[in-house]
Amino acid sequence: MPVFAECAILPPMNTMNISLPDSLKSFVDEQVARRGYGTSSESILELIRRVQDWLNLRRLLLDGASSAQADPTDAGYFADLRDRVRGRSAK
């Protein structure tokens, strides 16, 4: 079966009820209609996942910024990296 046709196994879901002002409820409903979500829950779930991704990226960037300086990434670095990826380790 092609990968795109396989069903993803989803973990058990919990329920969370939220209250929104009319303006935000209208916005969510509009996003559901315009972006093809089946339900408002799908729309909110994607939003939460995007926030998680953003926070993870932010953490990685901050970790990188506070880490010790590494050797420069020059042409030799990338040539070595390509060799290692291709299985021709120079080291």
Residue pairs with C-beta under 8 A, 6 or more apart in sequence:
20 28
28 40
28 43
28 44
29 40
31 37
31 43
32 38
32 39
32 40
32 42
32 43
35 43
37 43
37 46
71 77
80 90
80 91
83 89
83 90
84 90
